[in-house]
Amino acid sequence: MDGSGLYSLTEEPERESDGGRAVGNRKKQEKERQGSEAREARKRQRERERPAGGASHHSSSSDDDDDDDDNDEEEDEEEEEEEEDEEAMEAWLGADVQELSFPKWRAVPSLRAREIGQGAQFVRRVCGARGLVQRLELQFRLERHAGCVNTLHFNPSGTRLASGSDDLRVVVWDWARRRAELEFDSGHKSNVFQAKFLPHSGDSTLAMCARDGQIRVAELSATQRCKNTKRVAQHKGAAHKLALEPDSPCSFLSAGEDAVVFGIDLRLDRPATKLVVVKEGDKKVGLYTIFVNPANTHHFAVGGRDQYVRIYDQRKINENENNGVLKKFCPSHLVSSETKTNITCLVYSHDGTELLASYNDEDIYLFDSSHSDGADYRRRYKGHRNNATVKGVNFYGPNSEFVVSGSDCGHIYLWDKNSARIVQFMEGDKGGVVGHTD
């Protein structure tokens, strides 16, 4: 993905979901009828094309008839197999979904309430309205990088956007004006995987991680230049993700493929402290993702080269007891699965009550973070493809009403969180994989 795409909501009436099942059944019946008619038409066409032969050509004609009959049977079998595959796919996709709830937001009443001063929550409700999410569309593209864009991150106020790339550069955008405010060399030696504004820093501090394992911090000036970048920690493997603490302008966490989690405090002379080495038994588990619980910043979750979501409490990490883990979650069918599955990304919801985890060559799962150790998932989100690169996942909406993910097919998927139904599907990148959504 060589450019960054910005998507906007267009205010149109909400799509009605009532009758959706009946419409789907009618479409299925119509498709079956059309398939049957098409097969009959092909048979009639072949009969018309057969040469009219006398007795002397009887044997040849019989052979041709036999060949045609064989071809007819083969085509019918292929079509039946395709129909069976489609039906099986529809059944699989529908196995974990529920009915969409009735829309809670209505454009006209909300606009009327806003006009008379009763729309204090108007913006929040609009951003969480399913009807508008279903009409998200590409607003414009921001093009500057010379390599794949691996990370996008808004500042806390949403006015600026940081992007990082395989070209080792970071760009800070005034996205509304479609222009780059600042561009600088990250100091990394390999692909930049994340670049994030630290909260309450006045957008002056940017934390970065990369394939070279370095954790670096850039100090930005008010005159739109980068004063310097410095290394604050070093993993012995690629570092894919950083986890910010919502109220801290000077501390954050990092996770690496070396299985190490660092706590980083920029106020210290030696900023990095090793918090834990993640293990399953005696075996280290390389990490791809980490996230701090926004409602309890002592808790953080990690995921990586096995099937378990692990939650830790920074105050109680004792590696001699259960390897320091507070609790673990995993879909029950993956606990003893012989198929090797990795967690490529996980995130907490806005209030910390839920956790999303995306698995490679698998689906996205929702867990209740308050559940006890070993609890199964609550929801499963199907339809996307997670194989190439380390795929991200996120909540969308002011109250985490939706789930959003990229896909190997280059599209962006949005699911209604509660029903697990796909409510939006749009092109994210024509020539590549959509790996990151923010």
C-alpha positions as CSV (number, residue, x, y, z in Angstrom):
1,M,0.0,0.0,0.0
2,D,2.0,3.0,-1.2
3,G,-0.6,5.7,-0.2
4,S,-2.9,6.3,2.7
5,G,-6.6,6.4,2.1
6,L,-9.0,8.6,4.2
7,Y,-12.6,7.4,4.4
8,S,-15.6,9.6,5.3
9,L,-19.2,9.2,6.3
10,T,-22.0,10.4,3.9
11,E,-25.3,11.4,5.5
12,E,-28.0,9.3,3.8
13,P,-31.0,7.4,5.3
14,E,-30.1,4.2,7.1
15,R,-30.5,0.9,5.2
16,E,-33.3,-1.1,6.6
17,S,-32.5,-4.6,7.7
18,D,-36.1,-5.9,8.0
19,G,-36.9,-8.5,5.5
20,G,-33.3,-9.1,4.7
21,R,-33.6,-12.8,5.2
22,A,-36.7,-13.0,2.9
23,V,-34.8,-11.0,0.3
24,G,-31.9,-13.4,0.6
25,N,-34.2,-16.4,0.2
26,R,-35.8,-14.9,-2.9
27,K,-32.4,-14.2,-4.4
28,K,-31.3,-17.8,-3.8
29,Q,-34.5,-19.2,-5.3
30,E,-34.1,-16.9,-8.3
31,K,-30.4,-18.0,-8.7
32,E,-31.4,-21.6,-8.6
33,R,-34.2,-21.0,-11.2
34,Q,-31.8,-19.2,-13.5
35,G,-29.2,-22.0,-13.2
36,S,-31.8,-24.6,-14.1
37,E,-33.0,-22.6,-17.1
38,A,-29.4,-22.1,-18.3
39,R,-28.7,-25.8,-18.2
40,E,-31.9,-26.5,-20.2
41,A,-31.0,-23.9,-22.8
42,R,-27.5,-25.4,-23.3
43,K,-29.1,-28.8,-23.8
44,R,-31.5,-27.5,-26.4
45,Q,-28.7,-25.6,-28.2
46,R,-26.6,-28.8,-28.4
47,E,-29.6,-30.7,-29.8
48,R,-30.1,-28.1,-32.5
49,E,-26.4,-28.3,-33.5
50,R,-26.3,-32.1,-33.9
51,P,-26.1,-33.1,-37.6
52,A,-29.2,-34.9,-39.0
53,G,-27.8,-38.3,-40.1
54,G,-29.3,-41.3,-42.0
55,A,-28.8,-45.0,-41.4
56,S,-25.3,-44.9,-42.9
57,H,-24.3,-42.3,-40.2
58,H,-26.2,-44.0,-37.4
59,S,-23.1,-45.3,-35.6
60,S,-21.3,-41.9,-35.8
61,S,-24.4,-40.1,-34.6
62,S,-24.9,-42.5,-31.7
63,D,-21.3,-41.9,-30.6
64,D,-21.8,-38.1,-30.8
65,D,-25.0,-38.4,-28.8
66,D,-23.2,-40.5,-26.2
67,D,-20.4,-37.8,-26.0
68,D,-22.9,-35.0,-25.7
69,D,-24.7,-36.9,-22.9
70,D,-21.5,-37.4,-21.1
71,N,-20.6,-33.7,-21.4
72,D,-24.1,-32.8,-20.2
73,E,-23.7,-34.9,-17.1
74,E,-20.2,-33.6,-16.4
75,E,-21.4,-30.0,-16.6
76,D,-24.4,-30.7,-14.5
77,E,-22.2,-32.3,-11.9
78,E,-19.8,-29.3,-11.9
79,E,-22.7,-26.9,-11.5
80,E,-24.2,-28.9,-8.7
81,E,-20.8,-29.0,-6.9
82,E,-20.5,-25.2,-7.3
83,E,-24.0,-24.8,-5.8
84,E,-23.2,-27.1,-2.9
85,D,-20.0,-25.2,-2.2
86,E,-21.9,-21.9,-2.2
87,E,-24.5,-23.3,0.1
88,A,-21.8,-24.7,2.4
89,M,-20.1,-21.3,2.5
90,E,-23.3,-19.5,3.2
91,A,-24.1,-21.9,6.0
92,W,-20.6,-21.5,7.5
93,L,-20.7,-17.7,7.3
94,G,-24.2,-17.7,8.9
95,A,-23.3,-20.1,11.8
96,D,-22.1,-17.5,14.2
97,V,-24.2,-14.5,13.3
98,Q,-27.4,-13.1,14.9
99,E,-30.1,-10.8,13.6
100,L,-29.2,-7.1,13.3
101,S,-30.8,-5.0,15.9
102,F,-33.3,-2.3,14.9
103,P,-31.4,1.0,14.0
104,K,-31.2,3.3,17.0
105,W,-30.3,6.5,15.1
106,R,-32.6,8.4,12.8
107,A,-31.3,11.3,10.7
108,V,-34.4,13.6,10.7
109,P,-35.2,13.4,14.4
110,S,-31.5,13.8,15.3
111,L,-31.1,16.8,13.1
112,R,-34.3,18.4,14.5
113,A,-33.1,17.9,18.0
114,R,-29.8,19.5,17.1
115,E,-31.5,22.5,15.6
116,I,-33.3,23.2,18.9
117,G,-30.2,22.7,21.1
118,Q,-30.9,19.1,22.2
119,G,-28.3,17.4,20.2
120,A,-25.3,17.4,22.7
121,Q,-24.4,13.8,21.7
122,F,-25.1,14.3,18.0
123,V,-21.5,13.7,16.7
124,R,-21.0,10.6,18.8
125,R,-24.3,9.1,17.7
126,V,-23.6,9.9,14.1
127,C,-20.2,8.2,14.2
128,G,-21.8,5.1,15.8
129,A,-24.8,5.0,13.3
130,R,-24.9,1.8,11.2
131,G,-26.6,3.6,8.3
132,L,-23.7,5.9,7.9
133,V,-21.1,3.3,8.5
134,Q,-22.7,1.4,5.6
135,R,-22.0,4.5,3.4
136,L,-18.4,5.0,4.3
137,E,-16.5,6.0,1.1
138,L,-13.0,7.0,0.1
139,Q,-12.6,10.7,0.5
140,F,-9.1,11.2,-0.9
141,R,-5.6,9.7,-1.0
142,L,-2.4,11.0,0.7
143,E,0.7,10.1,-1.4
144,R,4.2,10.6,-0.2
145,H,5.9,7.4,0.7
146,A,8.1,5.3,-1.6
147,G,7.3,2.0,0.0
148,C,4.5,0.1,1.7
149,V,2.7,2.0,4.4
150,N,2.7,-0.1,7.5
151,T,1.2,2.2,10.1
152,L,-1.3,5.1,10.5
153,H,-2.1,6.8,13.8
154,F,-4.2,9.9,14.5
155,N,-3.1,12.3,17.3
156,P,-5.6,12.5,20.3
157,S,-7.5,15.4,18.7
158,G,-7.8,13.8,15.3
159,T,-6.3,16.7,13.5
160,R,-3.0,15.1,12.5
161,L,-2.1,11.7,11.1
162,A,1.3,10.0,11.4
163,S,2.3,7.4,8.8
164,G,5.4,5.1,8.7
165,S,6.7,3.0,5.8
166,D,9.2,0.5,4.4
167,D,11.1,3.6,3.1
168,L,12.2,4.2,6.7
169,R,10.5,7.6,6.8
170,V,7.7,9.0,8.9
171,V,5.3,11.6,7.6
172,V,3.0,13.8,9.8
173,W,0.0,14.9,7.8
174,D,-2.6,17.7,8.1
175,W,-5.0,15.3,6.5
176,A,-7.9,17.7,6.2
177,R,-5.8,20.0,4.0
178,R,-4.3,17.0,2.2
179,R,-0.7,18.1,2.8
180,A,2.3,16.8,4.6
181,E,3.4,19.0,7.5
182,L,6.5,17.2,8.4
183,E,8.7,14.4,6.9
184,F,11.7,12.9,8.5
185,D,14.1,9.9,8.6
186,S,13.0,7.6,11.4
187,G,16.5,6.5,12.2
188,H,15.5,2.9,11.8
189,K,17.5,0.5,9.7
190,S,14.5,-1.6,8.5
191,N,10.7,-1.3,7.9
192,V,8.9,1.1,10.2
193,F,6.0,-0.9,11.7
194,Q,4.4,1.7,14.0
195,A,4.6,5.4,14.8
196,K,2.3,6.9,17.5
197,F,1.8,10.3,19.1
198,L,2.1,10.0,22.9
199,P,-1.0,11.4,24.6
200,H,-0.9,14.8,26.4
201,S,2.5,15.6,24.7
202,G,1.2,18.4,22.5
203,D,2.0,16.2,19.5
204,S,5.6,16.8,20.2
205,T,6.6,13.2,21.0
206,L,6.3,10.3,18.5
207,A,7.2,6.7,19.5
208,M,8.3,4.3,16.8
209,C,9.1,0.6,16.4
210,A,10.5,-1.4,13.4
211,R,11.7,-4.6,12.0
212,D,15.2,-3.8,13.3
213,G,13.9,-4.3,16.8
214,Q,14.7,-0.7,17.9
215,I,12.2,1.4,19.9
216,R,12.9,5.0,19.0
217,V,11.4,8.3,20.0
218,A,11.2,11.5,17.8
219,E,11.0,14.9,19.3
220,L,9.0,17.3,17.1
221,S,9.2,21.1,17.3
222,A,6.4,23.6,16.9
223,T,8.1,24.8,13.7
224,Q,7.2,21.6,11.9
225,R,10.6,19.9,12.0
226,C,12.0,16.9,13.8
227,K,14.6,18.0,16.3
228,N,16.1,14.5,16.8
229,T,15.3,10.8,17.2
230,K,16.9,8.5,19.8
231,R,16.8,4.8,20.6
232,V,15.3,4.0,23.9
233,A,15.1,0.2,23.8
234,Q,16.4,-2.7,21.6
235,H,14.6,-6.0,21.0
236,K,16.5,-9.1,19.7
237,G,13.9,-9.5,17.0
238,A,11.4,-7.4,15.1
239,A,9.2,-5.1,17.2
240,H,5.7,-4.9,15.6
241,K,3.7,-3.0,18.1
242,L,3.7,-0.3,20.8
243,A,1.0,0.1,23.6
244,L,0.3,3.6,24.8
245,E,-0.9,4.4,28.3
246,P,-3.9,6.7,27.7
247,D,-3.0,9.4,30.3
248,S,0.8,9.3,30.1
249,P,2.9,11.5,27.9
250,C,6.1,9.8,28.8
251,S,5.5,6.0,29.3
252,F,4.5,3.2,27.0
253,L,5.1,-0.6,26.4
254,S,6.7,-2.5,23.5
255,A,6.6,-6.1,22.4
256,G,9.0,-8.0,20.2
257,E,9.5,-11.3,18.4
258,D,12.1,-12.0,21.1
259,A,9.1,-12.6,23.5
260,V,10.1,-9.6,25.6
261,V,7.8,-6.8,26.8
262,F,9.6,-3.6,27.7
263,G,8.1,-0.9,29.9
264,I,9.5,2.5,28.7
265,D,9.6,5.6,30.8
266,L,11.2,8.6,29.1
267,R,11.8,10.4,32.4
268,L,14.5,7.8,33.3
269,D,18.2,7.9,32.3
270,R,17.7,4.2,31.2
271,P,14.2,4.3,29.9
272,A,13.6,0.6,29.2
273,T,12.7,-2.0,31.8
274,K,12.1,-5.6,31.0
275,L,8.7,-6.5,32.4
276,V,8.3,-10.1,31.3
277,V,9.5,-12.7,28.9
278,V,6.4,-14.4,27.5
279,K,6.5,-18.2,27.7
280,E,4.3,-21.3,27.3
281,G,5.9,-23.8,29.6
282,D,9.6,-23.4,29.0
283,K,9.2,-22.2,25.4
284,K,9.4,-18.5,24.5
285,V,6.5,-17.1,22.6
286,G,7.4,-14.4,20.0
287,L,5.1,-11.4,20.1
288,Y,3.3,-9.5,17.4
289,T,0.9,-7.4,19.3
290,I,0.4,-5.6,22.7
291,F,-2.4,-3.3,24.1
292,V,-3.0,-1.6,27.4
293,N,-6.4,-1.8,29.0
294,P,-7.7,1.8,28.8
295,A,-9.8,1.4,31.9
296,N,-7.1,-0.3,34.0
297,T,-3.7,0.7,32.8
298,H,-1.9,-1.8,35.0
299,H,-3.3,-4.5,32.8
300,F,-2.0,-5.2,29.3
301,A,-2.6,-8.0,26.8
302,V,-0.2,-9.6,24.3
303,G,-0.5,-12.1,21.4
304,G,1.9,-13.7,19.1
305,R,3.2,-17.1,17.9
306,D,0.7,-19.3,19.5
307,Q,-3.1,-19.3,20.0
308,Y,-3.4,-17.6,23.4
309,V,-4.3,-14.1,24.4
310,R,-2.4,-13.4,27.6
311,I,-3.3,-10.7,30.1
312,Y,-0.7,-9.4,32.7
313,D,-0.9,-7.1,35.6
314,Q,2.2,-5.0,35.8
315,R,2.0,-4.9,39.6
316,K,1.9,-8.7,40.0
317,I,4.2,-10.2,37.4
318,N,6.0,-13.2,39.0
319,E,7.5,-15.4,36.3
320,N,7.8,-18.2,38.8
321,E,4.0,-18.5,39.0
322,N,2.2,-19.4,35.8
323,N,5.0,-17.5,33.9
324,G,3.5,-14.3,35.3
325,V,0.2,-14.5,33.4
326,L,-2.9,-13.2,35.1
327,K,-5.2,-15.1,32.7
328,K,-5.3,-16.6,29.2
329,F,-8.1,-16.7,26.5
330,C,-8.4,-18.9,23.4
331,P,-11.2,-20.1,21.2
332,S,-11.9,-23.6,22.5
333,H,-11.5,-25.3,19.1
334,L,-7.9,-23.9,18.8
335,V,-6.7,-25.0,22.2
336,S,-5.6,-28.4,21.0
337,S,-5.6,-27.7,17.3
338,E,-2.8,-29.2,15.3
339,T,-2.9,-26.2,12.9
340,K,-0.4,-23.6,13.9
341,T,-2.2,-20.3,14.5
342,N,-0.8,-17.0,15.5
343,I,-2.4,-13.9,16.9
344,T,-1.5,-11.0,14.5
345,C,-3.3,-8.2,16.4
346,L,-5.4,-7.6,19.5
347,V,-7.1,-4.5,20.9
348,Y,-9.2,-3.5,23.9
349,S,-12.6,-1.8,23.5
350,H,-13.0,1.8,24.5
351,D,-14.0,0.9,28.1
352,G,-11.6,-2.1,28.4
353,T,-14.4,-4.6,28.9
354,E,-13.8,-6.5,25.6
355,L,-10.8,-7.8,23.7
356,L,-10.6,-8.5,19.9
357,A,-8.0,-10.9,18.6
358,S,-7.2,-11.6,14.9
359,Y,-5.7,-15.0,14.0
360,N,-3.7,-15.8,10.9
361,D,-5.5,-18.2,8.5
362,E,-8.5,-18.0,10.8
363,D,-11.1,-15.5,12.0
364,I,-11.5,-12.6,14.4
365,Y,-12.7,-13.4,18.0
366,L,-14.2,-11.2,20.7
367,F,-13.5,-12.0,24.4
368,D,-14.9,-10.6,27.6
369,S,-11.9,-9.3,29.4
370,S,-13.6,-9.8,32.8
371,H,-14.1,-13.5,32.3
372,S,-12.0,-16.0,34.2
373,D,-8.9,-17.8,32.9
374,G,-9.6,-20.1,30.0
375,A,-12.9,-18.6,29.0
376,D,-14.1,-19.1,25.4
377,Y,-14.9,-16.3,22.9
378,R,-18.2,-14.4,22.8
379,R,-18.4,-13.5,19.1
380,R,-16.7,-14.7,15.9
381,Y,-16.2,-12.5,12.8
382,K,-15.9,-14.2,9.5
383,G,-15.3,-13.4,5.8
384,H,-11.9,-11.7,5.6
385,R,-8.6,-13.2,4.7
386,N,-5.6,-13.0,7.1
387,N,-2.5,-14.7,5.7
388,A,-0.1,-12.2,4.1
389,T,1.7,-9.8,6.5
390,V,0.7,-9.2,10.1
391,K,-2.9,-8.2,9.8
392,G,-4.5,-5.6,12.2
393,V,-7.9,-5.4,13.7
394,N,-9.7,-2.6,15.6
395,F,-13.0,-1.4,17.1
396,Y,-14.8,1.4,15.3
397,G,-17.3,3.8,16.8
398,P,-17.4,5.9,19.9
399,N,-18.7,3.0,21.9
400,S,-16.9,0.2,20.0
401,E,-20.1,-0.6,18.0
402,F,-18.2,-2.1,15.1
403,V,-15.2,-4.3,14.2
404,V,-12.9,-3.3,11.4
405,S,-10.1,-5.2,9.6
406,G,-8.2,-5.2,6.4
407,S,-7.8,-8.3,4.2
408,D,-5.4,-9.9,1.8
409,C,-7.9,-9.2,-1.0
410,G,-7.3,-5.4,-0.6
411,H,-10.7,-4.7,1.0
412,I,-11.8,-3.3,4.3
413,Y,-14.4,-5.2,6.3
414,L,-16.7,-3.8,8.9
415,W,-18.9,-6.0,11.1
416,D,-21.7,-5.1,13.5
417,K,-20.1,-6.1,16.8
418,N,-23.2,-7.6,18.4
419,S,-24.6,-9.5,15.5
420,A,-21.2,-10.4,13.8
421,R,-22.8,-9.5,10.4
422,I,-20.8,-7.7,7.8
423,V,-22.3,-4.3,7.3
424,Q,-19.7,-2.7,5.1
425,F,-17.2,-4.0,2.5
426,M,-15.1,-1.5,0.5
427,E,-11.9,-1.3,-1.5
428,G,-8.9,-0.2,0.5
429,D,-6.0,-0.8,-1.9
430,K,-6.2,-1.8,-5.6
431,G,-2.7,-3.3,-5.7
432,G,-2.1,-4.9,-2.3
433,V,-3.0,-6.0,1.1
434,V,-4.8,-3.8,3.7
435,G,-2.8,-4.7,6.8
436,H,-3.6,-1.7,9.1
437,T,-6.8,0.1,10.2
438,D,-6.8,3.0,12.7
